[in-house]
Amino acid sequence: MVIEVRLYASLRRYRPTGSDTGMLAVDVPDGISLGELLSELEINTDEIKLAAVNGDESAKSRVLADGDRVELFPRDFAAKT
């Protein structure tokens, strides 16, 4: 199954080499959790302020489904108002 991952601000350093954006499509096994996805991408979870799946704040235990959109915001992220 394919999951869309969006990395914001300082978390963009985890994007694949050669990628110009913080968006990537990741092919993962069925039944993978958000935490397992983060581990697979080698993202330090201590750096994450907010993880959202399809726009809803989500725990690392959430099981992902094909086509889900994961958004990751770092601790140093400041939203513009």
C-alpha positions in Angstrom: 0.0 0.0 0.0 1.1 3.6 -0.6 1.1 6.3 2.1 1.7 10.0 1.3 4.0 11.6 3.8 4.4 15.4 4.2 7.4 16.6 6.2 7.3 20.2 7.4 10.1 22.7 8.3 13.2 21.0 9.9 11.8 17.5 9.4 12.4 17.9 5.6 15.9 16.8 6.2 14.5 13.3 6.4 13.3 13.4 2.8 15.1 11.2 0.2 18.2 12.6 -1.5 17.3 14.5 -4.6 13.8 15.4 -3.5 12.9 19.1 -3.8 9.8 18.9 -1.6 8.8 17.6 1.8 6.2 15.3 0.1 6.9 11.7 -0.6 5.0 8.5 -1.4 6.1 5.5 0.6 5.2 1.9 -0.3 4.7 0.0 3.0 3.3 -3.3 4.1 -0.4 -3.6 5.0 -1.2 -3.1 8.7 1.8 -0.8 9.4 1.3 1.6 12.3 2.3 5.3 12.3 5.1 4.5 14.7 6.4 1.7 12.5 6.3 4.1 9.5 8.4 6.6 11.4 10.9 4.0 12.3 11.1 2.8 8.7 11.8 6.3 7.6 14.4 6.7 10.4 12.6 9.8 11.7 13.5 10.7 15.3 10.1 10.8 17.0 11.5 13.2 19.7 11.6 15.9 17.0 7.9 15.6 16.2 5.4 18.0 17.8 2.4 16.8 15.9 1.6 13.8 13.7 -1.7 13.9 11.8 -3.3 11.2 9.5 -5.8 12.6 7.0 -5.9 15.8 9.0 -6.6 14.3 12.5 -3.9 14.2 15.2 -2.9 10.6 15.6 -1.0 8.4 18.0 1.9 6.2 16.9 -0.2 3.2 17.4 -2.7 4.2 14.7 -2.8 1.6 11.9 -2.5 3.2 8.5 -4.5 2.4 5.4 -3.8 2.6 1.7 -3.9 6.2 0.5 -3.6 7.8 4.0 -1.9 11.2 4.2 0.6 11.6 7.1 1.7 15.1 8.0 4.6 15.6 10.4 5.3 18.8 12.2 8.5 19.4 14.2 8.7 20.8 17.7 10.2 24.1 16.4 7.2 24.6 14.0 5.4 27.9 14.3 2.3 28.3 12.2 1.8 31.6 10.5 -1.4 33.4 11.5 
